[in-house]
Amino acid sequence: MSEANPRYRVVHLDDVESLPGPGTLTWRPVRATLGIRAFGTNAYTAARAGDDVVEPHTESPELAHEELYFVARGTARFTLDGESFEAPAGTYVFIPDPSVHRHAVAAEAGTTVLSFGGPATFTPSAWEWSFRAAAARADPVRAREILDDGLAVHPRSPSLHYELACLEASLGRRDEALAALRTAIDREPELRDAARADDDFAGLRDDPDFVAVVTL
């Protein structure tokens, strides 16, 4: 593990200690190695095909952890509540319900599965909705649904109000665009520079109200 800077830690998966787990499971205690406190995370590596890469279990109903598995190498065969499927490298398997019985075995030697878990308390950053809405602009109804969803979580987010202003401007809704842009700039004045250069507001560049909003 890198000790060069006490503010962060770097470790390669293969350098995390391998420990025997239940049955044929071999686990690497990633969370403990790095001292992570925000969520649980570990890695499981199979020496042979048929070895466990997720031990058979359900999550504690008291903790009610959601779990996410990621197949980093090889191929794993998951069985969730009796339903089995192949999960090649690059596959995510998300299990929000702690009562789901889960188990996975390696389909080939070297298969490695990463696990992440914790209670459902995380609040996503506003930029997730901003980026998704921008990408969905060709479907204004969908873009607005995404922004409404994001604003319900982050009602004061400058980036969400700015993206809403862009959407409204692209639809020719002058008053709504200016109202959203005012809100965004009130909360993040640096957005004036972005708005002055943003092609989404090209149709408003000569509008005195737009000029007033983006001028100090």
C-alpha positions as CSV (number, residue, x, y, z in Angstrom):
1,M,0.0,0.0,0.0
2,S,1.2,3.5,-0.8
3,E,2.2,5.5,2.3
4,A,3.4,8.6,0.3
5,N,0.5,10.8,1.3
6,P,-1.5,10.3,4.6
7,R,-4.6,11.9,2.9
8,Y,-5.2,9.0,0.6
9,R,-4.3,5.3,0.2
10,V,-3.5,3.3,-2.9
11,V,-3.4,-0.5,-3.0
12,H,-3.5,-3.1,-5.8
13,L,-6.1,-5.8,-5.5
14,D,-3.5,-8.5,-5.6
15,D,-1.6,-6.9,-2.7
16,V,-4.6,-7.2,-0.4
17,E,-4.1,-10.1,2.0
18,S,-5.9,-13.3,1.0
19,L,-7.7,-15.1,3.9
20,P,-9.8,-18.3,3.9
21,G,-13.5,-17.7,4.4
22,P,-16.4,-20.1,4.9
23,G,-16.3,-23.2,2.6
24,T,-14.2,-22.6,-0.5
25,L,-14.3,-18.8,-0.2
26,T,-11.1,-16.8,-0.3
27,W,-11.6,-13.2,0.6
28,R,-9.5,-10.1,0.6
29,P,-10.5,-7.6,3.4
30,V,-10.4,-4.4,1.3
31,R,-12.5,-2.4,3.7
32,A,-10.3,-3.2,6.7
33,T,-7.1,-2.8,4.7
34,L,-8.0,0.7,3.6
35,G,-9.8,1.7,6.8
36,I,-13.0,2.6,4.9
37,R,-15.9,3.6,7.1
38,A,-18.5,4.8,4.6
39,F,-19.5,1.4,3.3
40,G,-18.4,-2.2,3.3
41,T,-16.3,-3.6,0.5
42,N,-14.3,-6.8,0.0
43,A,-13.0,-8.9,-2.8
44,Y,-13.2,-12.6,-3.4
45,T,-10.8,-14.6,-5.7
46,A,-11.3,-18.2,-6.8
47,A,-8.2,-20.4,-7.1
48,R,-10.2,-23.0,-9.0
49,A,-13.4,-23.2,-11.1
50,G,-16.2,-24.2,-8.7
51,D,-14.9,-22.2,-5.8
52,D,-17.2,-19.8,-4.1
53,V,-16.8,-16.1,-4.9
54,V,-19.9,-15.1,-2.9
55,E,-20.8,-17.4,0.1
56,P,-24.4,-18.6,0.3
57,H,-26.2,-16.1,2.6
58,T,-28.9,-13.6,3.1
59,E,-28.3,-10.2,4.6
60,S,-29.2,-9.4,8.2
61,P,-32.8,-7.9,8.3
62,E,-31.6,-5.7,11.2
63,L,-28.8,-4.1,9.2
64,A,-30.9,-4.2,5.9
65,H,-27.8,-3.6,3.8
66,E,-28.1,-3.2,0.1
67,E,-25.3,-5.2,-1.8
68,L,-23.6,-4.6,-5.1
69,Y,-21.3,-7.2,-6.7
70,F,-19.0,-6.5,-9.6
71,V,-17.3,-9.3,-11.5
72,A,-13.8,-7.9,-12.1
73,R,-12.1,-11.0,-13.6
74,G,-13.3,-14.2,-15.1
75,T,-16.9,-15.4,-15.0
76,A,-19.1,-16.1,-12.0
77,R,-22.4,-18.1,-11.8
78,F,-24.8,-16.4,-9.5
79,T,-27.8,-18.0,-7.9
80,L,-30.3,-15.5,-6.4
81,D,-33.4,-17.1,-4.7
82,G,-32.9,-20.2,-6.8
83,E,-32.5,-18.4,-10.2
84,S,-29.1,-18.9,-11.8
85,F,-27.2,-16.9,-14.4
86,E,-23.8,-16.4,-15.8
87,A,-22.0,-13.1,-15.0
88,P,-18.9,-12.5,-17.1
89,A,-16.3,-9.8,-16.3
90,G,-17.8,-6.4,-16.3
91,T,-21.1,-7.5,-14.9
92,Y,-22.8,-5.7,-12.0
93,V,-25.3,-7.6,-9.8
94,F,-27.3,-5.3,-7.4
95,I,-29.4,-6.8,-4.6
96,P,-31.3,-4.1,-2.7
97,D,-33.5,-6.7,-0.8
98,P,-31.6,-8.2,2.1
99,S,-33.9,-11.2,2.2
100,V,-32.7,-12.5,-1.3
101,H,-30.6,-15.6,-0.8
102,R,-27.4,-15.1,-2.8
103,H,-24.5,-17.4,-3.9
104,A,-21.9,-17.3,-6.6
105,V,-19.3,-19.7,-7.8
106,A,-16.4,-19.2,-10.2
107,A,-16.8,-20.6,-13.7
108,E,-13.1,-20.4,-14.2
109,A,-9.9,-20.1,-12.1
110,G,-9.0,-16.6,-11.1
111,T,-12.5,-15.3,-11.1
112,T,-12.7,-12.2,-8.9
113,V,-15.8,-10.6,-7.5
114,L,-15.9,-7.3,-5.7
115,S,-18.6,-6.6,-3.1
116,F,-20.0,-3.3,-1.8
117,G,-22.6,-2.9,0.8
118,G,-24.3,-0.7,3.3
119,P,-27.5,0.8,4.5
120,A,-29.6,2.8,2.0
121,T,-28.7,6.2,3.4
122,F,-26.7,7.7,0.5
123,T,-27.9,10.9,-1.2
124,P,-26.6,11.1,-4.8
125,S,-25.0,14.4,-5.9
126,A,-27.0,16.8,-8.0
127,W,-24.7,16.4,-11.0
128,E,-26.1,12.9,-11.6
129,W,-29.5,14.4,-12.5
130,S,-27.9,17.4,-14.4
131,F,-25.8,15.1,-16.6
132,R,-28.7,12.7,-17.3
133,A,-31.1,15.5,-18.1
134,A,-28.6,17.1,-20.5
135,A,-28.1,13.8,-22.3
136,A,-31.9,13.4,-22.6
137,R,-32.5,16.9,-24.0
138,A,-33.7,15.4,-27.3
139,D,-36.7,14.1,-25.3
140,P,-37.9,17.2,-23.4
141,V,-40.5,15.3,-21.4
142,R,-37.9,12.8,-20.2
143,A,-35.4,15.6,-19.5
144,R,-38.0,17.5,-17.4
145,E,-38.9,14.3,-15.5
146,I,-35.2,13.8,-14.6
147,L,-34.9,17.4,-13.4
148,D,-38.1,17.3,-11.4
149,D,-36.8,14.1,-9.7
150,G,-33.4,15.8,-9.0
151,L,-35.0,19.0,-7.7
152,A,-37.1,17.0,-5.3
153,V,-33.9,15.8,-3.7
154,H,-31.8,18.9,-4.2
155,P,-34.2,21.9,-4.4
156,R,-31.4,24.5,-4.1
157,S,-29.0,23.0,-6.5
158,P,-27.5,25.6,-8.9
159,S,-26.6,23.0,-11.5
160,L,-30.1,21.6,-11.6
161,H,-31.7,25.1,-12.0
162,Y,-29.1,25.9,-14.6
163,E,-29.9,22.8,-16.6
164,L,-33.6,23.6,-16.3
165,A,-32.9,27.0,-17.7
166,C,-31.1,25.5,-20.6
167,L,-34.0,23.1,-21.3
168,E,-36.5,25.9,-21.1
169,A,-34.5,28.1,-23.4
170,S,-34.1,25.3,-25.9
171,L,-37.9,25.0,-25.9
172,G,-38.3,28.7,-26.5
173,R,-39.8,29.3,-23.0
174,R,-38.2,32.7,-22.3
175,D,-39.8,33.6,-19.0
176,E,-39.3,30.1,-17.5
177,A,-35.7,30.0,-18.7
178,L,-34.9,33.4,-17.2
179,A,-36.5,32.5,-13.9
180,A,-34.5,29.3,-13.6
181,L,-31.3,31.0,-14.7
182,R,-31.8,33.7,-12.1
183,T,-32.2,31.1,-9.4
184,A,-29.1,29.3,-10.5
185,I,-26.9,32.4,-10.6
186,D,-28.3,33.6,-7.3
187,R,-26.9,30.4,-5.7
188,E,-23.7,30.2,-7.8
189,P,-22.7,33.6,-9.3
190,E,-19.9,32.0,-11.3
191,L,-22.6,30.6,-13.6
192,R,-22.9,34.0,-15.2
193,D,-19.8,33.3,-17.3
194,A,-21.1,29.9,-18.4
195,A,-24.4,31.4,-19.4
196,R,-22.9,34.1,-21.5
197,A,-21.0,31.5,-23.5
198,D,-23.7,28.8,-23.6
199,D,-25.2,28.2,-27.0
200,D,-28.4,27.1,-25.3
201,F,-29.0,30.8,-24.6
202,A,-28.2,32.1,-28.1
203,G,-31.7,33.1,-28.7
204,L,-31.7,35.3,-25.6
205,R,-28.3,37.0,-26.0
206,D,-29.9,40.3,-27.1
207,D,-32.7,40.1,-24.6
208,P,-32.3,43.0,-22.0
209,D,-33.5,40.8,-19.2
210,F,-31.0,38.0,-20.1
211,V,-28.2,40.6,-20.3
212,A,-29.2,41.9,-16.8
213,V,-29.1,38.4,-15.3
214,V,-25.7,37.6,-16.7
215,T,-24.1,41.0,-16.0
216,L,-22.6,41.9,-12.6
